[in-house]
Amino acid sequence: MQRRMNKFGALLFAGVLALAGCQGEKGANGANGTDGTDGTNGNDGMSAVTGKLKLVIDGVATTATTSTLTFTVYPAAAACPGGACDDTLSNMTQKTFYASEYDAATKTFSTDHTFQFNGGIHFKGIVDGGKGAQYTAVSKTGVNPSFVPETSQSAMIYGYIADATVLQAPTTGHYAFPDNVASAAKVYGAIDYTSSANVSGCEKCHGAPYSKHGYRQARVAGLPDFASCKACHTGKRVGSDQDWQKIADDPAGYKADGITTADKTTYAYTANVMNDTHMSHAMEFNFPQSMANCVTCHEGKLDVVLADANFKISTCKSCHPVNGKGGTDPKRAPALLGDGTTTNPGVMPAAIHGGMDLATTDCGLCHKVGGAKTFKQIHGGRIATIYAADGTRYSDVFTTKVDSASFDKTTNVLTVSFSATKTGGDSITQTAANIVPTVVVSLYGYGTKDFVVSGHGTHADGSRNLEATAGATVHPRVTFSGTAPSWTATIDLSTWATKIGSTVERAEVVVLPKLLSNLADTASPALAIKGVAQTVDLVGATTLVAAASSYGKNIVDPAKCNACHDALGTTFHNASYGSAGVVACRTCHTVLNGGSHLEMQSRSIDSYIHAIHSMQAFDPGDINYADPIAVLRHELHVEGNYPNFAGTLNCNSCHNSGTYEVPDQTKSLPSLLSASDPVANRNIQNVPSYAVGPASRACGSCHRAKLINEDDAGTLAAFNQHTAMFGTLVAGTSANLDAVTQDIMGQIGVAPAFTGTPVDGAQVESCVVCHPNAGADHQAAFNRWADGL
């Protein structure tokens, strides 16, 4: 398989981040720039940075042929005691300045880049201003200024600088991650621009402070939010990324011809903030939720973005492909016209809209009060399975709890009483009595966070081990009594009686409540309500175990997952599966099996989630590599990026602090990795299933995913040998995994000494010798970058 890198390619991390050295000569004082004359000066802006550098826009002075900008770069005293910092502009990887005039009538900024001081910039008059270096920058030679910033009633100067690049996207300098960034602005007159989006919406997935391309901040002191973005993404700039639209609309045509001259007309668009954001998220990126969930970025402003004035084809095309020859994707906006088939029906009836010139038609002629549906009626702005029509989250209304539990050590029967409650939500017609619960019970092994019996696993009789739904077919080991919304589940653990009290001391009881969005339609999707995961003690006097006393309960914060996903399970599996958090996921995603869709990974949730967020592709053995569209989609997927700009260095974007070091083998079990998929004409071939230790499973899953995506068979083999030398790498089957687990847990004293034949290659991982704080080191590297913003 050939791999190519587009401009959103995966990051290459170049070693440990380091602060650059701090020293340099200062020049003589130079003249200050001129303040604006006509119009009222706005507030000067200077970034509140924690890194070494600060930037101030001093002023701009315009003659008949030239605008001259004066700005000052100087170090932050706290970061550079004694002033011994290098603020030499030539050492900086980014140094970009814009002057833009704002048109209050059209709400757009000037579109020509006459005043874009970058690229061939000529810096002169470097002098000692007493607080660092002062510089001047002039507009492009030979081009007369189209406006005079300092006399404008509404203009802004915006610039940013950044020093040494510490993380570099493998393309151009346009996407880079420096360790110190400073932004500044100066407003002449006033800019009454108010964005209909929220910076906090960007920060949900991309981290704070949100920095586009890694260094262009959306929030700059002295400017309205996102005004800095509009210095480049103006209301009139011609877009150049027609590939986004064509890949979604006609992937076969894109694979065959790329972007043609005709395509540039068909897919012409304005590269404003709305279009570039909508198109990239709807058509390019692996966006983790439905594009119809406008509230993610526009919370509190839906009435603004869904106003009928915005109901025009340019808005629709920012998310929707026009013809949709590429088929459907539940996370992506469906095609506008489609072809009338069930796989691509389109959202506009062909009989009505097929003959319209969509580029010139005024949607409001028909779509208005008293006529066809208005924009707001078509687009609620919220996913109907997460939010009620009035914006109430279903998970705030419907909750589930385990009320009591008891375990009879004589009969090996666990009895659990649980209930569901509706609080508020007066506009919601469903009640707690309409909930249908599924109960899953998995058994923890060896006092660890991992399970040796998965409730979701298959029993010898063909049924699920310990998973059943109330009111469904009678289960041989799980029965229900009671009337909704209160139930009692009776769970027979006799099959595993020999483990209880020895290998097994605790169980996790998970209640997954299902509440249909349409009670009259059993095929309607479930609402995202709140389930519960409860640890129970099978050997102690107190059965219910507090979460704080349950090792493994507080590794990942589900709220952090939902910052990007909004409600786990609504775009994969179903809403019930995501209702009780990550611990509930683990009752099925256990260490006992290899990844069913992810080759060379464990089904365990840590391996699965790390690989998914490293953009490893599902089921490559099922991809038809003779189909150019399938190849294109595979390439686009594996070239994607975790949305936080520092990649998976930011462990805290999912984890709670201090929970991502090398796994403690007294608290985590070995696991099974799946074999490689058979894929013709690639370098990686015939990698067997392995039993490995927890560090190879959890930490190694990211590294394996990257090597698999790059088809780097040599480094993958070296990585496997590294884990064999410093841990466990045993040709794996379920029987082998059980023997390896007993052997290792006996070695570390968590279980009785292993009495069977020692498993060749089964050993306690010694990763901690070289990587005592592996995850913390990743996080520290991220923090050093983030601290410079």
KEVO-176980 format. One line per field, with one value per residue (C-alpha): chain; x, y, z. Coordinates in steps of 0.2 Angstrom, whole numbers, plus 5000, padded with zeros to 4 digits. Layout:
REM residues N
unit = c(A_...) .
east = c(X_...) .
north = c(Y_...) .
up = c(Z_...) .
//
This chain:
REM residues 789
unit = c(A_A_A_A_A_A_A_A_A_A_A_A_A_A_A_A_A_A_A_A_A_A_A_A_A_A_A_A_A_A_A_A_A_A_A_A_A_A_A_A_A_A_A_A_A_A_A_A_A_A_A_A_A_A_A_A_A_A_A_A_A_A_A_A_A_A_A_A_A_A_A_A_A_A_A_A_A_A_A_A_A_A_A_A_A_A_A_A_A_A_A_A_A_A_A_A_A_A_A_A_A_A_A_A_A_A_A_A_A_A_A_A_A_A_A_A_A_A_A_A_A_A_A_A_A_A_A_A_A_A_A_A_A_A_A_A_A_A_A_A_A_A_A_A_A_A_A_A_A_A_A_A_A_A_A_A_A_A_A_A_A_A_A_A_A_A_A_A_A_A_A_A_A_A_A_A_A_A_A_A_A_A_A_A_A_A_A_A_A_A_A_A_A_A_A_A_A_A_A_A_A_A_A_A_A_A_A_A_A_A_A_A_A_A_A_A_A_A_A_A_A_A_A_A_A_A_A_A_A_A_A_A_A_A_A_A_A_A_A_A_A_A_A_A_A_A_A_A_A_A_A_A_A_A_A_A_A_A_A_A_A_A_A_A_A_A_A_A_A_A_A_A_A_A_A_A_A_A_A_A_A_A_A_A_A_A_A_A_A_A_A_A_A_A_A_A_A_A_A_A_A_A_A_A_A_A_A_A_A_A_A_A_A_A_A_A_A_A_A_A_A_A_A_A_A_A_A_A_A_A_A_A_A_A_A_A_A_A_A_A_A_A_A_A_A_A_A_A_A_A_A_A_A_A_A_A_A_A_A_A_A_A_A_A_A_A_A_A_A_A_A_A_A_A_A_A_A_A_A_A_A_A_A_A_A_A_A_A_A_A_A_A_A_A_A_A_A_A_A_A_A_A_A_A_A_A_A_A_A_A_A_A_A_A_A_A_A_A_A_A_A_A_A_A_A_A_A_A_A_A_A_A_A_A_A_A_A_A_A_A_A_A_A_A_A_A_A_A_A_A_A_A_A_A_A_A_A_A_A_A_A_A_A_A_A_A_A_A_A_A_A_A_A_A_A_A_A_A_A_A_A_A_A_A_A_A_A_A_A_A_A_A_A_A_A_A_A_A_A_A_A_A_A_A_A_A_A_A_A_A_A_A_A_A_A_A_A_A_A_A_A_A_A_A_A_A_A_A_A_A_A_A_A_A_A_A_A_A_A_A_A_A_A_A_A_A_A_A_A_A_A_A_A_A_A_A_A_A_A_A_A_A_A_A_A_A_A_A_A_A_A_A_A_A_A_A_A_A_A_A_A_A_A_A_A_A_A_A_A_A_A_A_A_A_A_A_A_A_A_A_A_A_A_A_A_A_A_A_A_A_A_A_A_A_A_A_A_A_A_A_A_A_A_A_A_A_A_A_A_A_A_A_A_A_A_A_A_A_A_A_A_A_A_A_A_A_A_A_A_A_A_A_A_A_A_A_A_A_A_A_A_A_A_A_A_A_A_A_A_A_A_A_A_A_A_A_A_A_A_A_A_A_A_A_A_A_A_A_A_A_A_A_A_A_A_A_A_A_A_A_A_A_A_A_A_A_A_A_A_A_A_A_A_A_A_A_A_A_A_A_A_A_A_A_A_A_A_A_A_A_A_A_A_A_A_A_A_A_A_A_A_A_A_A_A_A_A_A_A_A_A_A_A_A_A_A_A_A_A_A_A_A_A_A_A_A_A_A_A_A_A_A_A_A_A_A_A_A_A_A_A_A_A_A_A_A_A_A_A) .
east = c(5000_5007_5006_5005_5004_4992_4993_4983_4996_5001_5013_5031_5037_5055_5062_5059_5054_5067_5067_5078_5094_5092_5105_5108_5114_5102_5103_5101_5084_5073_5058_5041_5027_5013_4997_4981_4975_4957_4945_4946_4960_4955_4964_4981_4982_4997_4996_4995_5008_5018_5032_5048_5041_5029_5024_5017_5010_5017_5009_5008_5012_5006_5013_5007_5016_5020_5013_5026_5022_5032_5031_5042_5047_5054_5055_5044_5054_5048_5053_5070_5078_5090_5084_5095_5083_5085_5072_5081_5068_5078_5078_5059_5050_5034_5033_5017_5008_4992_4983_4964_4950_4933_4917_4903_4890_4895_4903_4919_4937_4947_4951_4967_4983_4993_4995_5000_5018_5025_5036_5047_5046_5060_5064_5075_5080_5083_5087_5087_5071_5075_5064_5070_5071_5060_5057_5048_5039_5033_5020_5024_5036_5027_5009_5000_4990_4972_4967_4976_4975_4979_4965_4952_4936_4938_4954_4965_4983_4986_5002_5010_5028_5034_5052_5059_5048_5047_5033_5032_5019_5027_5022_5026_5029_5010_5007_5020_5020_5033_5037_5034_5020_5015_5001_4996_4984_4980_4963_4960_4942_4931_4927_4909_4912_4904_4907_4892_4904_4913_4931_4926_4918_4935_4944_4932_4942_4958_4963_4966_4971_4964_4978_4974_4989_4997_5001_4987_4976_4958_4957_4969_4969_4961_4951_4934_4935_4940_4944_4962_4956_4947_4963_4966_4949_4940_4923_4929_4944_4943_4944_4957_4953_4940_4947_4937_4921_4925_4932_4915_4904_4913_4928_4929_4931_4944_4954_4954_4956_4960_4954_4950_4947_4929_4929_4936_4920_4908_4916_4920_4918_4923_4937_4929_4929_4912_4916_4934_4928_4912_4920_4936_4926_4912_4922_4941_4943_4938_4925_4920_4901_4887_4889_4871_4876_4878_4878_4895_4903_4887_4880_4870_4870_4859_4846_4859_4866_4849_4841_4832_4845_4858_4847_4856_4865_4882_4878_4871_4886_4898_4893_4883_4890_4879_4877_4884_4891_4902_4888_4883_4892_4881_4894_4894_4880_4870_4870_4859_4852_4858_4852_4835_4842_4840_4859_4860_4842_4848_4839_4831_4817_4823_4806_4806_4824_4832_4829_4834_4850_4855_4868_4855_4839_4833_4828_4817_4805_4797_4805_4796_4783_4767_4776_4790_4799_4811_4829_4826_4813_4824_4840_4837_4855_4855_4856_4839_4845_4856_4845_4826_4819_4821_4839_4838_4850_4842_4856_4852_4834_4836_4848_4851_4858_4861_4851_4858_4867_4870_4880_4876_4892_4883_4873_4885_4870_4872_4856_4856_4842_4843_4831_4829_4823_4817_4820_4813_4811_4793_4793_4799_4785_4795_4795_4807_4794_4798_4816_4822_4838_4852_4863_4881_4892_4911_4922_4939_4954_4969_4964_4967_4957_4955_4942_4945_4927_4918_4899_4898_4908_4900_4896_4898_4879_4879_4872_4881_4890_4882_4873_4854_4840_4824_4809_4819_4822_4825_4843_4850_4860_4852_4833_4823_4809_4800_4791_4799_4807_4813_4821_4830_4842_4847_4864_4870_4889_4890_4899_4914_4912_4930_4937_4927_4938_4954_4956_4940_4935_4925_4913_4907_4888_4884_4866_4863_4846_4838_4824_4818_4817_4800_4790_4779_4793_4804_4817_4820_4837_4839_4841_4858_4852_4863_4867_4878_4893_4894_4908_4902_4913_4910_4920_4919_4906_4901_4895_4894_4911_4913_4921_4935_4940_4938_4955_4953_4937_4946_4958_4948_4936_4920_4917_4933_4927_4911_4919_4923_4909_4895_4888_4898_4890_4879_4890_4896_4887_4872_4868_4865_4883_4890_4878_4889_4906_4922_4922_4906_4915_4928_4916_4916_4932_4943_4961_4954_4953_4963_4955_4941_4942_4960_4974_4988_4979_4970_4951_4955_4948_4965_4972_4957_4955_4973_4974_4957_4964_4980_4969_4973_4961_4948_4948_4961_4959_4942_4947_4947_4963_4959_4945_4953_4939_4942_4961_4958_4947_4959_4973_4963_4958_4976_4983_4971_4975_4970_4961_4972_4986_5000_4993_4992_5005_4991_4986_4976_4964_4956_4965_4964_4981_4994_4985_4995_5012_5019_5005_5007_5007_5000_4985_4984_4984_4993_4982_4980_4984_4976_4986_4989_4975_4980_4983_4992_5006_5011_5026_5018_5013_5010_5012_5004_4993_5003_5001_5009_5010_5000_5013_5015_4996_4992_5007_5012_4995_4999_5016_5010_4996_5008_5019_5004_4998_5015_5017_5034_5037_5055_5052_5036_5047_5060_5046_5039_5057_5059_5043_5049_5066_5059_5042_5031_5029_5022_5013_4995_4979_4966_4974_4992_4985_4978_4994_5005_4993_4995_5014_5017_5004_5013_5030_5024_5016_4998_4993_4999_5015_5012_5012_5011_5025_5033_5028_5044_5045_5032_5040_5037_5039_5054_5049_5049_5068_5069_5052_5048_5035_5032_5015_5020_5034_5023_5012_5026_5032_5014_5014_5031_5023_5006_5015_5023_5006) .
north = c(5000_5017_5030_5049_5063_5077_5093_5086_5071_5063_5072_5066_5069_5075_5069_5077_5096_5108_5126_5136_5144_5162_5175_5188_5206_5221_5235_5254_5263_5266_5278_5272_5269_5282_5280_5282_5299_5299_5287_5281_5270_5253_5244_5237_5219_5208_5190_5184_5170_5159_5156_5167_5179_5194_5205_5222_5231_5249_5257_5259_5274_5276_5286_5287_5271_5262_5257_5254_5243_5245_5231_5226_5208_5206_5191_5188_5193_5178_5166_5174_5181_5195_5198_5185_5179_5178_5189_5189_5189_5179_5164_5163_5150_5161_5180_5185_5202_5208_5224_5222_5234_5229_5233_5234_5233_5216_5210_5205_5210_5217_5203_5208_5204_5219_5221_5204_5206_5188_5178_5191_5203_5215_5219_5234_5246_5233_5244_5243_5249_5246_5231_5220_5222_5234_5230_5238_5229_5237_5232_5224_5234_5242_5240_5256_5254_5251_5259_5268_5258_5272_5283_5270_5270_5251_5242_5230_5225_5207_5198_5183_5176_5159_5152_5135_5122_5107_5097_5097_5091_5082_5094_5113_5125_5130_5116_5117_5116_5129_5130_5148_5159_5177_5186_5204_5216_5234_5241_5258_5264_5250_5232_5227_5209_5195_5177_5165_5152_5149_5147_5135_5124_5123_5119_5104_5094_5104_5109_5126_5139_5135_5138_5135_5127_5126_5144_5155_5159_5162_5173_5188_5202_5217_5208_5200_5181_5173_5191_5185_5170_5182_5192_5178_5169_5184_5186_5187_5176_5162_5145_5133_5116_5109_5092_5092_5093_5082_5068_5068_5071_5060_5050_5040_5056_5062_5046_5046_5064_5074_5092_5097_5115_5111_5105_5122_5130_5116_5117_5135_5142_5157_5152_5161_5154_5145_5136_5131_5124_5116_5108_5102_5094_5087_5081_5079_5075_5060_5070_5061_5065_5070_5086_5090_5093_5112_5115_5108_5124_5136_5133_5148_5155_5142_5156_5166_5152_5145_5161_5160_5173_5160_5147_5148_5136_5142_5137_5120_5116_5120_5103_5093_5086_5091_5074_5062_5049_5043_5035_5039_5040_5042_5055_5065_5077_5067_5073_5087_5080_5062_5049_5044_5027_5021_5022_5040_5047_5066_5078_5088_5079_5078_5081_5098_5103_5094_5107_5122_5132_5130_5143_5157_5151_5160_5146_5159_5160_5144_5140_5152_5153_5146_5138_5124_5121_5135_5133_5130_5117_5107_5109_5109_5111_5097_5078_5071_5056_5067_5083_5086_5099_5112_5109_5098_5083_5067_5061_5075_5069_5050_5042_5024_5018_5001_5002_4986_4970_4954_4938_4921_4912_4895_4896_4908_4919_4938_4948_4966_4978_4994_5008_5022_5039_5054_5071_5086_5086_5091_5092_5074_5062_5046_5041_5030_5016_5015_5011_4993_4988_4977_4970_4965_4957_4954_4946_4955_4944_4943_4960_4970_4981_4968_4954_4936_4933_4944_4946_4949_4933_4918_4903_4885_4884_4898_4912_4927_4923_4936_4948_4949_4961_4962_4956_4947_4928_4919_4919_4903_4913_4930_4933_4948_4953_4969_4982_4996_5008_4996_4979_4965_4954_4937_4932_4914_4913_4894_4892_4901_4896_4889_4906_4915_4918_4914_4922_4932_4943_4957_4959_4974_4976_4987_4993_4999_5007_5008_5021_5023_5040_5034_5023_5018_5012_4998_5001_5020_5024_5024_5041_5045_5043_5038_5020_5015_5004_4997_4987_4973_4963_4944_4939_4954_4959_4975_4971_4988_4996_5014_5021_5028_5011_5003_5002_5006_5017_5034_5031_5040_5054_5051_5069_5072_5059_5068_5084_5078_5065_5074_5057_5041_5027_5038_5037_5019_5005_5013_5026_5012_5006_5023_5027_5020_5027_5018_5005_4999_4997_4987_4973_4968_4975_4964_4958_4940_4943_4950_4965_4959_4974_4980_4969_4966_4974_4968_4969_4978_4995_5003_4995_4998_5017_5021_5013_5021_5038_5034_5032_5013_5007_4994_4977_4980_4962_4966_4981_4979_4987_4985_4998_5015_5023_5010_5014_5033_5031_5020_5033_5047_5038_5033_5050_5058_5066_5066_5083_5089_5099_5090_5073_5059_5068_5075_5061_5072_5075_5058_5053_5059_5066_5053_5038_5035_5029_5012_5000_4992_4973_4970_4980_4975_4958_4952_4952_4944_4953_4948_4942_4953_4953_4945_4959_4957_4967_4975_4973_4967_4949_4934_4942_4929_4932_4936_4936_4952_4962_4977_4990_4982_4982_5000_5010_4999_5001_5018_5014_4998_5008_5021_5007_4998_5013_5016_4998_4998_4979_4981_4993_4983_4967_4977_4984_4967_4960_4975_4970_4952_4957_4968_4960_4946_4940_4923_4916_4918_4908_4909_4894_4902_4918_4909_4900_4916_4926_4913_4912_4931_4934_4920_4928_4945_4937_4942_4924_4908_4902_4894_4875_4872_4872_4889_4898_4901_4920_4925_4937_4953_4968_4978_4993_5004_5003_5014_5022_5025_5039_5035_5043_5057_5061_5062_5074_5084_5086_5092_5104_5112_5115_5121_5133_5142_5147) .
up = c(5000_4996_5009_5006_5017_5015_5025_5040_5041_5057_5068_5070_5087_5087_5104_5121_5120_5126_5130_5118_5125_5130_5124_5111_5107_5108_5096_5098_5102_5087_5084_5090_5078_5075_5084_5074_5071_5065_5074_5092_5097_5103_5117_5113_5115_5121_5124_5142_5138_5150_5138_5135_5122_5122_5108_5107_5092_5094_5079_5060_5049_5031_5017_4999_4995_5011_5027_5040_5055_5072_5085_5100_5104_5122_5134_5149_5164_5174_5161_5158_5174_5171_5154_5146_5133_5114_5106_5089_5076_5064_5076_5075_5065_5064_5062_5053_5054_5046_5044_5040_5038_5044_5035_5048_5035_5028_5043_5033_5034_5019_5007_4999_5007_5003_5021_5025_5032_5030_5018_5010_5024_5026_5044_5047_5061_5074_5089_5108_5115_5133_5134_5120_5102_5091_5073_5058_5044_5028_5016_4999_4988_4974_4980_4986_5002_4999_5015_5029_5045_5058_5051_5048_5059_5060_5057_5066_5066_5071_5072_5080_5083_5088_5091_5089_5082_5094_5085_5066_5055_5040_5027_5027_5041_5040_5053_5067_5086_5093_5111_5113_5105_5107_5098_5099_5091_5090_5085_5076_5079_5084_5077_5082_5076_5086_5081_5081_5087_5104_5106_5121_5107_5098_5115_5119_5106_5102_5120_5127_5122_5105_5093_5074_5065_5082_5084_5078_5093_5091_5107_5106_5119_5112_5098_5097_5098_5081_5073_5072_5061_5050_5046_5034_5032_5026_5019_5002_5001_4987_4994_4987_4995_4983_4987_5003_4994_4979_4990_4999_4984_4971_4977_4961_4951_4964_4963_4944_4940_4956_4955_4938_4931_4930_4948_4953_4947_4953_4971_4972_4989_5000_5012_5027_5044_5042_5026_5031_5048_5042_5027_5035_5049_5038_5024_5029_5047_5057_5066_5082_5082_5070_5061_5064_5083_5080_5098_5100_5093_5094_5111_5116_5099_5089_5085_5077_5066_5061_5057_5040_5033_5034_5024_5008_4997_5003_5021_5015_5005_5019_5027_5014_4998_4983_4974_4986_4975_4989_4998_5016_5033_5049_5056_5040_5033_5019_5001_4996_4980_4981_4968_4975_4981_4999_5001_4995_4995_4997_5008_4995_4985_4967_4960_4968_4968_4954_4941_4952_4950_4968_4967_4964_4971_4987_4999_5008_4994_4999_5016_5027_5040_5032_5018_5018_5033_5040_5043_5061_5058_5047_5058_5077_5080_5092_5090_5095_5104_5116_5118_5119_5108_5122_5124_5139_5140_5142_5153_5165_5167_5167_5179_5185_5202_5210_5227_5235_5232_5241_5238_5244_5246_5248_5232_5223_5218_5217_5220_5214_5215_5204_5199_5186_5190_5180_5187_5178_5159_5159_5140_5138_5136_5140_5158_5168_5167_5148_5152_5147_5156_5151_5165_5162_5176_5174_5186_5192_5193_5205_5213_5197_5187_5173_5171_5170_5165_5153_5155_5137_5133_5126_5137_5132_5130_5117_5128_5135_5151_5162_5151_5149_5146_5156_5147_5134_5131_5147_5152_5160_5173_5174_5179_5183_5194_5199_5189_5180_5185_5199_5196_5205_5195_5201_5194_5196_5197_5200_5184_5191_5209_5210_5205_5219_5234_5225_5208_5209_5224_5216_5201_5191_5189_5174_5171_5153_5152_5135_5132_5114_5106_5099_5110_5096_5085_5092_5078_5084_5091_5110_5119_5128_5146_5161_5166_5181_5184_5202_5210_5222_5234_5233_5249_5261_5273_5263_5246_5238_5235_5234_5218_5227_5233_5216_5208_5189_5192_5190_5176_5163_5165_5154_5154_5145_5132_5130_5127_5110_5108_5117_5122_5120_5110_5099_5084_5088_5096_5103_5117_5130_5128_5132_5146_5161_5156_5152_5166_5158_5141_5150_5155_5136_5130_5141_5141_5137_5118_5104_5094_5083_5071_5076_5071_5082_5097_5112_5114_5131_5131_5133_5118_5108_5112_5110_5093_5087_5092_5084_5068_5065_5052_5056_5047_5033_5028_5022_5012_4993_4988_4970_4973_4972_4982_4996_4995_4996_5011_5020_5016_5022_5038_5044_5039_5051_5068_5086_5087_5101_5092_5101_5096_5109_5120_5129_5140_5151_5137_5142_5158_5176_5181_5187_5179_5163_5170_5166_5171_5188_5185_5202_5196_5178_5169_5153_5138_5121_5105_5088_5073_5058_5045_5028_5016_5000_4994_5010_5021_5037_5035_5046_5063_5075_5090_5106_5125_5131_5147_5151_5146_5129_5128_5134_5130_5115_5106_5101_5094_5085_5077_5070_5063_5056_5047_5040_5035_5044_5046_5052_5066_5071_5073_5082_5094_5097_5101_5113_5122_5123_5130_5144_5146_5139_5121_5120_5105_5111_5112_5126_5135_5133_5140_5156_5159_5156_5168_5182_5179_5180_5194_5204_5201_5208_5223_5218_5216_5223_5215_5198_5199_5181_5168_5167_5151_5141_5139_5152_5164_5173_5163_5167_5157_5172_5173_5158_5158_5176_5171_5153_5152_5164_5152_5137_5147_5153_5135_5130_5145_5140_5123_5130_5143_5128_5121) .
//
